[in-house]
């Protein structure tokens, strides 16, 4: 039977499925859509199999894999399956990136017009930053970034600006980023202890800095955008390193541009005390 996708998207038939689609992936996605329709009460294995006209044994394998990755959870009392927390995380990232992009874009345009440098908006997604907006410069600055692209958050100005507010203690920071530090230039920290100092500096100043730590010849400064004390995005300015960049000035220009769109509960960070809690 054909699946239906809610939220204004029309139903899609099996005939429309791309020829390159793998049956196992399609089965998993159909199971998730069926559980979404069922709501928080969930469904039994037999009910899901009946609705999808699938064999219970193979469907059980699919649901077990989804449960292992927290896309599905199973009630210990009824055995019913329902959507898991991993999907909520994905949806929140997607929705917040759409909302925040529309909110911050006017400020980014104003900022780019003032500095004539490459300006970005990104969100923190796991241990990476995800670029959701970019405005080019008329100068010959080529940071190699693109909307939809990703970079490891560590050692980036935007990553540091957001991590400073998402991970207030060293222990929480290390638990998330253990093994995630990959120095990309000789200027970058070589271990998490050094990177943590840079993040604490970002928290104290109210902005993050990348001093040729990702691309030799390019420097960046970024300010986080907060909602309820949590970082929901960051805005950055990328400049040539030989332009005698004033990080403090660029950070203030970012703050000034963002000030016009900071409607509660959105707000900007202020300088904070250094955290060394383990």
Secondary structure, 3 states (H helix, E strand, C coil): CCECCCCCCCCECHHHCCCCCCHHHHHHHHHHHHHHHHCCCCECHHHHHHHHCCCHHHHHHHHHHHHHCCCEEECCCCCCEEECHHHHHHHHHHHHHHHHHHHHHHHHHHHHHHHCCEEEEEEEECCEEEEEEEECCCCCCCCCCCCCCEEECCCCHHHHHHHHHHCCCHHHHHHHHCCCCCCCCCCCCCCHHHHHHHHHHHHHHCCEEEECCCCCCEEEEEEEEEECCEEEEEEEEEEEHHHCCCHHHHHHHHHHHHHCCCCCCEEECCCCCCCCCC
